[in-house]
Amino acid sequence: MATSPTSGAGAAYAAFKQDVNMTATELTTWLKTAESKSVGQDSGDGTSIGRHSGEHIVDILHKKKADLTPADEAHLHKVHSYVARHSAQGPHHQQDVATSPWRYSLMNWGHDPLKQ
């Protein structure tokens, strides 16, 4: 990904780094849980779209920015769009957040809304 920080890809990378607030280790551990597996739309192979996304995010987190492929760059945009859209649809009551499917779904995409 040989682009300048002000290019579209650079902006997408910056947004991705802001949106994804879980480490590769945290996300890998999360994706193995029953809670992770309990949410999301099936991608057709028995695994949710979000969990597939989480696996791709882990791969991206292990790469240097310069080593990102065009498919990785496209996924940066997809992650940002999903996190922005889904974050706006949160539960109406704060006490419902910790164990909500809403939070679990966002976590499959690398974003824990309870993490500072």
ABEGO torsion letter per residue (X at the ends): XBBBAABAAAAAAAAAAAABABBAAAAAAAAABAAAAABEBBAGAGBBAAAAAAAAAAAAAABBAAABBAAAAAAAAAAAAAAAAAAAABBABAAAAAABAAAAAAAAAGBBAABX
